[in-house]
Amino acid sequence: MGYLSFEDIQEIHNLVANYCITTDNADADAFMRECWVEPSEFGGYESGPFGSMKTWQEMYDFEKHHV
C-alpha cells in the first residue's frame, strides 16, 4: 500500500475544510472555485442520484440550487 506525502495530506484536509465551509455557508461561487477544477478543465460529472452534468456551467447551476 502506498503512502500519502505530507503535502498531499494537507491538500486533502484543505479540500475537505473548503467543502465544509462553502456548503455550510451556502456559497456556491466559493464551492465551485475552491472544490472544483476550472471550467476549461471540467470533463463532466456523473452522479447516479443527481444525474450527469456535461459542462462546468451545468454543475454550477446545479450547485447554486443545492448548496
A tleap script that builds the chain and sets N, CA, C and O, in Angstrom:
source leaprc.protein.ff14SB
mol = sequence {
  NMET GLY TYR LEU SER PHE GLU ASP ILE GLN
  GLU ILE HIE ASN LEU VAL ALA ASN TYR CYS
  ILE THR THR ASP ASN ALA ASP ALA ASP ALA
  PHE MET ARG GLU CYS TRP VAL GLU PRO SER
  GLU PHE GLY GLY TYR GLU SER GLY PRO PHE
  GLY SER MET LYS THR TRP GLN GLU MET TYR
  ASP PHE GLU LYS HIE HIE CVAL
}
set mol.1.N position { 0.850 -1.181 0.000 }
set mol.1.CA position { 0.000 0.000 0.000 }
set mol.1.C position { 0.890 1.236 0.000 }
set mol.1.O position { 1.877 1.296 0.733 }
set mol.2.N position { 0.540 2.218 -0.820 }
set mol.2.CA position { 1.301 3.450 -0.894 }
set mol.2.C position { 0.952 4.404 0.236 }
set mol.2.O position { -0.069 4.271 0.911 }
set mol.3.N position { 1.822 5.350 0.409 }
set mol.3.CA position { 1.622 6.342 1.451 }
set mol.3.C position { 1.454 7.714 0.830 }
set mol.3.O position { 2.038 8.012 -0.212 }
set mol.4.N position { 0.658 8.540 1.472 }
set mol.4.CA position { 0.474 9.911 1.019 }
set mol.4.C position { 1.572 10.784 1.599 }
set mol.4.O position { 1.986 10.615 2.746 }
set mol.5.N position { 2.030 11.711 0.791 }
set mol.5.CA position { 3.026 12.657 1.293 }
set mol.5.C position { 2.347 13.644 2.230 }
set mol.5.O position { 1.124 13.781 2.223 }
set mol.6.N position { 3.135 14.317 3.021 }
set mol.6.CA position { 2.613 15.338 3.923 }
set mol.6.C position { 1.856 16.402 3.143 }
set mol.6.O position { 0.802 16.866 3.578 }
set mol.7.N position { 2.394 16.789 1.987 }
set mol.7.CA position { 1.745 17.816 1.157 }
set mol.7.C position { 0.393 17.333 0.629 }
set mol.7.O position { -0.569 18.100 0.594 }
set mol.8.N position { 0.318 16.069 0.220 }
set mol.8.CA position { -0.952 15.504 -0.248 }
set mol.8.C position { -1.988 15.504 0.873 }
set mol.8.O position { -3.152 15.841 0.657 }
set mol.9.N position { -1.553 15.125 2.066 }
set mol.9.CA position { -2.469 15.117 3.214 }
set mol.9.C position { -2.975 16.524 3.503 }
set mol.9.O position { -4.160 16.713 3.775 }
set mol.10.N position { -2.088 17.510 3.446 }
set mol.10.CA position { -2.504 18.894 3.660 }
set mol.10.C position { -3.520 19.337 2.611 }
set mol.10.O position { -4.506 19.997 2.941 }
set mol.11.N position { -3.285 18.979 1.351 }
set mol.11.CA position { -4.210 19.367 0.287 }
set mol.11.C position { -5.574 18.719 0.472 }
set mol.11.O position { -6.600 19.356 0.231 }
set mol.12.N position { -5.596 17.472 0.893 }
set mol.12.CA position { -6.860 16.774 1.142 }
set mol.12.C position { -7.606 17.427 2.304 }
set mol.12.O position { -8.811 17.660 2.216 }
set mol.13.N position { -6.903 17.720 3.376 }
set mol.13.CA position { -7.524 18.390 4.521 }
set mol.13.C position { -8.083 19.746 4.115 }
set mol.13.O position { -9.180 20.124 4.527 }
set mol.14.N position { -7.327 20.468 3.312 }
set mol.14.CA position { -7.766 21.783 2.845 }
set mol.14.C position { -9.017 21.671 1.974 }
set mol.14.O position { -9.940 22.474 2.108 }
set mol.15.N position { -9.049 20.688 1.092 }
set mol.15.CA position { -10.212 20.475 0.232 }
set mol.15.C position { -11.455 20.150 1.067 }
set mol.15.O position { -12.528 20.707 0.832 }
set mol.16.N position { -11.308 19.256 2.033 }
set mol.16.CA position { -12.438 18.886 2.890 }
set mol.16.C position { -12.907 20.096 3.702 }
set mol.16.O position { -14.109 20.327 3.833 }
set mol.17.N position { -11.968 20.862 4.241 }
set mol.17.CA position { -12.335 22.059 5.007 }
set mol.17.C position { -13.069 23.063 4.120 }
set mol.17.O position { -14.083 23.627 4.532 }
set mol.18.N position { -12.564 23.290 2.904 }
set mol.18.CA position { -13.234 24.221 1.987 }
set mol.18.C position { -14.624 23.726 1.615 }
set mol.18.O position { -15.564 24.515 1.525 }
set mol.19.N position { -14.754 22.434 1.399 }
set mol.19.CA position { -16.066 21.855 1.093 }
set mol.19.C position { -17.034 22.146 2.246 }
set mol.19.O position { -18.143 22.630 2.020 }
set mol.20.N position { -16.619 21.853 3.467 }
set mol.20.CA position { -17.498 22.049 4.625 }
set mol.20.C position { -17.867 23.512 4.815 }
set mol.20.O position { -19.029 23.837 5.058 }
set mol.21.N position { -16.890 24.385 4.704 }
set mol.21.CA position { -17.143 25.815 4.910 }
set mol.21.C position { -18.059 26.377 3.833 }
set mol.21.O position { -19.013 27.092 4.140 }
set mol.22.N position { -17.777 26.060 2.575 }
set mol.22.CA position { -18.583 26.637 1.494 }
set mol.22.C position { -20.008 26.094 1.488 }
set mol.22.O position { -20.951 26.831 1.201 }
set mol.23.N position { -20.170 24.808 1.803 }
set mol.23.CA position { -21.539 24.279 1.836 }
set mol.23.C position { -22.285 24.761 3.070 }
set mol.23.O position { -23.479 25.047 2.991 }
set mol.24.N position { -21.606 24.857 4.209 }
set mol.24.CA position { -22.251 25.400 5.411 }
set mol.24.C position { -22.716 26.836 5.195 }
set mol.24.O position { -23.753 27.251 5.713 }
set mol.25.N position { -21.930 27.591 4.418 }
set mol.25.CA position { -22.278 28.989 4.143 }
set mol.25.C position { -23.166 29.144 2.918 }
set mol.25.O position { -23.508 30.266 2.543 }
set mol.26.N position { -23.541 28.042 2.294 }
set mol.26.CA position { -24.364 28.053 1.072 }
set mol.26.C position { -23.769 28.988 0.019 }
set mol.26.O position { -24.482 29.773 -0.606 }
set mol.27.N position { -22.459 28.892 -0.162 }
set mol.27.CA position { -21.728 29.767 -1.081 }
set mol.27.C position { -21.321 28.964 -2.319 }
set mol.27.O position { -20.225 28.406 -2.380 }
set mol.28.N position { -22.209 28.917 -3.287 }
set mol.28.CA position { -21.960 28.130 -4.496 }
set mol.28.C position { -20.762 28.654 -5.280 }
set mol.28.O position { -20.020 27.869 -5.871 }
set mol.29.N position { -20.565 29.970 -5.292 }
set mol.29.CA position { -19.416 30.529 -6.012 }
set mol.29.C position { -18.106 30.038 -5.410 }
set mol.29.O position { -17.226 29.573 -6.135 }
set mol.30.N position { -17.970 30.135 -4.100 }
set mol.30.CA position { -16.747 29.668 -3.438 }
set mol.30.C position { -16.622 28.148 -3.554 }
set mol.30.O position { -15.519 27.627 -3.724 }
set mol.31.N position { -17.745 27.440 -3.464 }
set mol.31.CA position { -17.720 25.980 -3.606 }
set mol.31.C position { -17.127 25.586 -4.956 }
set mol.31.O position { -16.252 24.722 -5.023 }
set mol.32.N position { -17.591 26.205 -6.011 }
set mol.32.CA position { -17.101 25.871 -7.340 }
set mol.32.C position { -15.647 26.311 -7.509 }
set mol.32.O position { -14.867 25.609 -8.152 }
set mol.33.N position { -15.275 27.446 -6.951 }
set mol.33.CA position { -13.915 27.955 -7.075 }
set mol.33.C position { -12.919 27.120 -6.258 }
set mol.33.O position { -11.812 26.846 -6.722 }
set mol.34.N position { -13.308 26.720 -5.055 }
set mol.34.CA position { -12.386 26.046 -4.138 }
set mol.34.C position { -12.389 24.516 -4.256 }
set mol.34.O position { -11.403 23.865 -3.912 }
set mol.35.N position { -13.492 23.948 -4.740 }
set mol.35.CA position { -13.635 22.484 -4.702 }
set mol.35.C position { -13.695 21.817 -6.069 }
set mol.35.O position { -13.717 20.589 -6.151 }
set mol.36.N position { -13.724 22.585 -7.126 }
set mol.36.CA position { -13.793 22.006 -8.467 }
set mol.36.C position { -12.697 22.581 -9.345 }
set mol.36.O position { -12.066 23.577 -8.991 }
set mol.37.N position { -12.474 21.957 -10.478 }
set mol.37.CA position { -11.489 22.427 -11.441 }
set mol.37.C position { -12.048 23.638 -12.188 }
set mol.37.O position { -13.233 23.958 -12.097 }
set mol.38.N position { -11.168 24.292 -12.919 }
set mol.38.CA position { -11.571 25.423 -13.751 }
set mol.38.C position { -12.528 24.947 -14.846 }
set mol.38.O position { -12.496 23.780 -15.236 }
set mol.39.N position { -13.381 25.853 -15.342 }
set mol.39.CA position { -14.327 25.455 -16.397 }
set mol.39.C position { -13.651 24.782 -17.595 }
set mol.39.O position { -14.183 23.823 -18.155 }
set mol.40.N position { -12.483 25.287 -17.983 }
set mol.40.CA position { -11.799 24.715 -19.157 }
set mol.40.C position { -11.281 23.296 -18.897 }
set mol.40.O position { -11.017 22.561 -19.849 }
set mol.41.N position { -11.132 22.897 -17.633 }
set mol.41.CA position { -10.627 21.575 -17.285 }
set mol.41.C position { -11.739 20.587 -16.951 }
set mol.41.O position { -11.480 19.392 -16.806 }
set mol.42.N position { -12.953 21.061 -16.829 }
set mol.42.CA position { -14.077 20.233 -16.403 }
set mol.42.C position { -14.414 19.225 -17.491 }
set mol.42.O position { -14.651 19.594 -18.641 }
set mol.43.N position { -14.435 17.952 -17.120 }
set mol.43.CA position { -14.708 16.911 -18.108 }
set mol.43.C position { -16.047 16.233 -17.940 }
set mol.43.O position { -16.300 15.194 -18.551 }
set mol.44.N position { -16.919 16.816 -17.109 }
set mol.44.CA position { -18.220 16.223 -16.867 }
set mol.44.C position { -18.275 15.586 -15.493 }
set mol.44.O position { -17.247 15.359 -14.857 }
set mol.45.N position { -19.473 15.305 -15.050 }
set mol.45.CA position { -19.686 14.720 -13.725 }
set mol.45.C position { -20.864 13.776 -13.797 }
set mol.45.O position { -21.925 14.129 -14.312 }
set mol.46.N position { -20.679 12.591 -13.287 }
set mol.46.CA position { -21.743 11.591 -13.270 }
set mol.46.C position { -22.045 11.227 -11.833 }
set mol.46.O position { -21.198 10.692 -11.117 }
set mol.47.N position { -23.259 11.522 -11.426 }
set mol.47.CA position { -23.699 11.174 -10.075 }
set mol.47.C position { -25.019 10.454 -10.214 }
set mol.47.O position { -26.024 11.060 -10.587 }
set mol.48.N position { -25.030 9.189 -9.922 }
set mol.48.CA position { -26.243 8.392 -10.063 }
set mol.48.C position { -27.511 9.098 -9.633 }
set mol.48.O position { -28.391 9.318 -10.465 }
set mol.49.N position { -27.644 9.467 -8.354 }
set mol.49.CA position { -28.907 10.054 -7.899 }
set mol.49.C position { -29.176 11.456 -8.444 }
set mol.49.O position { -30.332 11.861 -8.568 }
set mol.50.N position { -28.101 12.208 -8.774 }
set mol.50.CA position { -28.292 13.592 -9.223 }
set mol.50.C position { -28.153 13.749 -10.725 }
set mol.50.O position { -28.266 14.857 -11.248 }
set mol.51.N position { -27.910 12.653 -11.420 }
set mol.51.CA position { -27.797 12.720 -12.873 }
set mol.51.C position { -26.391 13.076 -13.322 }
set mol.51.O position { -25.442 13.005 -12.541 }
set mol.52.N position { -26.266 13.452 -14.567 }
set mol.52.CA position { -24.953 13.806 -15.106 }
set mol.52.C position { -24.954 15.246 -15.573 }
set mol.52.O position { -25.971 15.774 -16.023 }
set mol.53.N position { -23.812 15.859 -15.459 }
set mol.53.CA position { -23.618 17.235 -15.902 }
set mol.53.C position { -22.420 17.246 -16.833 }
set mol.53.O position { -21.323 16.838 -16.451 }
set mol.54.N position { -22.630 17.708 -18.043 }
set mol.54.CA position { -21.579 17.656 -19.052 }
set mol.54.C position { -20.660 18.866 -19.012 }
set mol.54.O position { -19.506 18.776 -19.431 }
set mol.55.N position { -21.146 19.987 -18.518 }
set mol.55.CA position { -20.327 21.200 -18.521 }
set mol.55.C position { -20.193 21.764 -17.110 }
set mol.55.O position { -20.988 21.458 -16.221 }
set mol.56.N position { -19.162 22.599 -16.927 }
set mol.56.CA position { -18.940 23.280 -15.656 }
set mol.56.C position { -20.159 24.139 -15.320 }
set mol.56.O position { -20.578 24.196 -14.164 }
set mol.57.N position { -20.723 24.802 -16.318 }
set mol.57.CA position { -21.877 25.679 -16.089 }
set mol.57.C position { -23.082 24.886 -15.578 }
set mol.57.O position { -23.796 25.354 -14.691 }
set mol.58.N position { -23.313 23.702 -16.124 }
set mol.58.CA position { -24.400 22.848 -15.618 }
set mol.58.C position { -24.171 22.499 -14.150 }
set mol.58.O position { -25.105 22.515 -13.348 }
set mol.59.N position { -22.926 22.185 -13.804 }
set mol.59.CA position { -22.599 21.866 -12.413 }
set mol.59.C position { -22.809 23.092 -11.526 }
set mol.59.O position { -23.379 22.982 -10.440 }
set mol.60.N position { -22.357 24.243 -11.979 }
set mol.60.CA position { -22.527 25.482 -11.220 }
set mol.60.C position { -24.006 25.786 -10.997 }
set mol.60.O position { -24.403 26.123 -9.881 }
set mol.61.N position { -24.813 25.674 -12.025 }
set mol.61.CA position { -26.254 25.918 -11.888 }
set mol.61.C position { -26.883 24.939 -10.905 }
set mol.61.O position { -27.742 25.330 -10.114 }
set mol.62.N position { -26.480 23.699 -10.940 }
set mol.62.CA position { -26.959 22.701 -10.003 }
set mol.62.C position { -26.566 23.070 -8.574 }
set mol.62.O position { -27.395 23.027 -7.665 }
set mol.63.N position { -25.317 23.428 -8.386 }
set mol.63.CA position { -24.825 23.760 -7.054 }
set mol.63.C position { -25.476 25.040 -6.497 }
set mol.63.O position { -25.710 25.136 -5.292 }
set mol.64.N position { -25.762 26.002 -7.348 }
set mol.64.CA position { -26.445 27.224 -6.880 }
set mol.64.C position { -27.782 26.877 -6.262 }
set mol.64.O position { -28.239 27.540 -5.331 }
set mol.65.N position { -28.397 25.848 -6.777 }
set mol.65.CA position { -29.714 25.427 -6.275 }
set mol.65.C position { -29.603 24.510 -5.059 }
set mol.65.O position { -30.494 24.497 -4.209 }
set mol.66.N position { -28.517 23.743 -4.970 }
set mol.66.CA position { -28.424 22.698 -3.942 }
set mol.66.C position { -27.450 22.968 -2.801 }
set mol.66.O position { -27.553 22.331 -1.752 }
set mol.67.N position { -26.519 23.882 -2.970 }
set mol.67.CA position { -25.534 24.131 -1.885 }
set mol.67.C position { -26.217 24.877 -0.759 }
set mol.67.O position { -25.584 25.189 0.249 }
savepdb mol mol.pdb
quit
